[in-house]
Amino acid sequence: MPRPRSLTSPAVAAAAVAVLDRDGLSGLTMRAVAKELRIATMGLYRYVADRDELEMLIVDHLLADIDLRPPADPDWRDRVTALLDRMRTTVSSHPAAVPLVVRHRQSAPNSLRWIEAMLTVLTDAGFTGIDRILAQRTLMAFLLGHLQNEHYGPLSGQGTTAMTRLDPADYPVLVETATAAGNVDADTEFRLGIEIVLRGLAP
């Protein structure tokens, strides 16, 4: 007869997030999470079937507290921006989780609830059929791309700095652009970037 469970899913997820925040994605192992919980590694398999399920549990846990109520603002673009910004803020507090959100966005229940909220705003704005599909995919692509850029290739990072040092005779536009880019913070990049994307979307 199997032993009764003594841990909750939120407790397992919180331990996994602690490991992720401390040791990064490469340090997220079943053994490390079990150690965080002070249980045997095999004991962790009583709560999650495998690494994939553990990752999904992490994503679901991180997104659990996102406010899915869009603001009352009548402009659908402002409502979309608010939902995107809430997701960005939540995920950015745990940068190592960005690849997990990309991987499990279509399976974690709280991610699906967020997508439902986005689709509802788009539907209320008049998007239907393929227009709604592509609007949602475009917005998701922008968000996920922004998160990866912000945390793995920021404009203020070494890559941008290296490009400013290229020979302007060979890369005149790149050097000029990189020099200006170094002064753009992540919040400005997100805000102006989503404005550009939304200008191209119409129901």
N, C-alpha and C positions, 0 to 999 in steps of 0.2 A: 504494500500500500504506500503511495507516494506521501512524502512529508508535506504538511500544509505550508503554504507560502507565508513568509513573514515580512516581505518587503512589498511596497506598492510600486506601480509603474512610475509615478512621479519621483519616488525616491531613487529608483534605478536611473532615470533620466537625469536627475540632478547630479548624481555621482558621475555620470558619463560626461555631462557638460563641464563639471569641475576638472576632469581629466583633460578634456579638449581645450579648455581655456589655459590650463597650466602647461600641458605638454604638446599641444598642437595636434593636427590630424594624424601625423605619423605616430604619435604616442597613444592614440586611441586604440587600445586593444582590449579584448575580453578580459585578459589577465589584469590589466591596469584598472579597469572599472571594478572588477571583483575585489581587488586590493583596496580601492577607495571605499567600497562597501564593507570591507573586512569579512569577506566570505571567500570560500574556495572558488577557484575559477570555474569548476564544473557546476558549482551551485548557482552561478549566474544563468546557466542554461535552463533553470527552472522558471526564469522570468522572460527571457528572450531566446528565440530559437537559434539565432546566428548574428553575425556582425551586421548584416543588412537590416534586420529588424531593430537592432540597437540604434543604428543610424536614424531610422525612421522615427524611433521613439524620441531621439534627441530633437529632431526637427519639429515634431509635434509639440514637444515640451516648450521649445523656444517660442513658438508662434501662438501658444495658448492664450496669452494675455493681450494680443493685438485687438484694439477696438475696431470692430467691423462695421460700426455705424458710420456711414458717410456723413459729412457735415451737411447742414440744411441749405447751404449755398445753392442757388438755382443753376449755376453754371456747372455743367457736368465735368468740365475740365478741372475745376477746383476740387470736385469730389474725388475724381480719379487721382489727382495729385496727392490728396490727403491720404488715401489708402496706400498708394505707393510709398509715400514718405514714412508711414507707420511701419510698413514692412522693412524698409531700408534701415530705419532707426533700430528696430528690434534685432535684425540680423547683424548689424554693424557692431552691436555690443558684444558679439561673439565671432570675431572675424574668421576663426578657424572653421566655423560651421558653414561658411559660404558654399564650399563644394557640396556639402551634404544637402543644403537647401536646393541647389541646382538639381541634384540627383533624385531627391525624394519629393519634389514639389507636387507631383501628380499622384502621390499615394498617402502622404501624411494627412490625417483628417483635418487638422487645423489649417493646413495649406489649402485644402479643397474648400474650406469655408471662406477663406480669404478670396479665392478665385471666384466663388459664387457671389460674393459681395461686389467684386469688380464687374462681373458679367451683369449683375443687376443694375449697376449704375449705367453701364453701356446700353443695356436694354431700355432703361428709362429715357436715355438720351436719343433713342431712335435707331440704334444699331440692330440689325437683324441678319440672319443667314451668314453668308461668308464674310460680310463686312464685320460682323461681331466677332467671328472667329479670328480674323486677321488683326482686328483692333486689339483684342485680348493678347494674342501672340506677340504683337509688336510691343505692347506695353510691358509684357513679361520679359521679352528679350532686352528691352532697355534697362529694366530694373536689374536683371541678373548680370548683364554686361557691366552696368555701373558698379555693382557690388564687387565684381571681380577686379575691375579697374581700380576702384578705390582702395582695396585691401591688398592687391597683388601687383599693381602697376600704377601707383598714384602719380598724378601730375607733379607732385612735389618730390618724387622719388629719384633714385639714382639714374634710372633710364632716361628721364627727361633731362637731367643734368648732363649726362653723357652726350645727348644729342646736341646740346648747346655748344659743345666743344668740337663738333665736326667742322670740317673746312667749309666755310660759307661759299667758296667758289664752286664746290661740288654739290652742296645742299643748301642753297640760299633760302628757299622757302621753309624747309624743315628747321634750320637753325633759328630763323626768325620766329617761327611758330612755337618751337620748344622754349625759347627765351621768354615769350609771353605766357606760355602755359604754366611755367613754374610759379606764377603768382596767382593761379586759380585754385581756390580751396575746394574741398569735396562738396560742400554744401552748395556753392555757386555752380559747380559743374552739374550737380543733380538738378538744381532749379532751372537753370537755363537750358539744359539738355532736354528735360521733359517738356518745356515750353515749345521747343523746336518740334519734338515728336507730335505733340498735341495739335500743333498748327496744321500738320499734315493729315490728321484724322477728322473725318466728318461723317455723320450718319447719313 
